[in-house]
Every structure is written in C-alpha cells, then in structure tokens.
C-alpha cells in the first residue's frame, strides 16, 4: 500500500509541475488531474491541393500509443479519440491552441470532451491538454497529390475533470 501512495504522490507532483507551465489560454484552473499519459506516435498528412491549387501537406490523423510508467495503457487516433485499456474512451474537440516550442513541433492544445464511452479512467474527463510536444510537423514539399507523410511526434496528454 505505501508504494501506491508514493506513486500517486509522484504522479500528482508531476501533473502539478506540468500544469504550472501551461500557457494561460490552455489552462483549466477549476479542474482536477485524472491522469497524465505520454504519447509516442505519428502525425499523418495528406498531400492535397491548397487554396492556390498547389499541393500542400494537410493534417489527416494522429496515431499514438499512450504510455504510463513505461507500459502502453491506451491509444490515441483520429477523432480525436483516446482509449484506455480499462475500456474507457473519449472524443474531443479543439477549444484552444498555443504554438509548439519550435517550428518542428505540433501545437499545444486544450480540447473539450464531447463524447464518453465505458467506465474507467476516462469516464469523468471533461478536458484534455496536449503539452510538451516534440516533432509532428510536416516539412518539405508535397509534390504528388494523394501521397501521405508520417511524421514522428511525442506529447504529454493531461486528462482533467471538473471539480465536484
């Protein structure tokens, strides 16, 4: 039992430190952290005609494993959706954005949860923050419409719920 208490204390401290660095537009001051999971995966892009008719990389979907303590505990995919191995799942909608640290890093996000499925870790989540992104931005020319590009990325996802 003491090991569980220590793990929970470390997780709470890590979540507090992460939230202290969140840009004001992404902050959720009245929320409680349910879980903080690391994601490793890819952002997938389509080569499609842009407004000027020239082909450009356009975001299609994310594909990532959600990791906690070195173990995969779920997945993140198009929707955007997050599924936990305990059977709970959520879908979100972007509510706010902040730039990544470099031009190679996808944006940080605040997403409002629009759908819940199942019981478990994600059952009470109302907001998701995507923070500490690394990579994920499509770079370089897109020359052939219909081609795809997979760009590796990582991020921390903070799952929050409203205070009771």
Beta strands, then each sheet from edge to edge (+ up, - down):
strand 1: 31-49
strand 2: 55-68
strand 3: 71-77
strand 4: 81-84
strand 5: 89-98
strand 6: 108-117
strand 7: 127-135
strand 8: 148-162
sheet 1: 1+ 2- 3+ 4- 5+ 6- 7+ 8- 1+
end
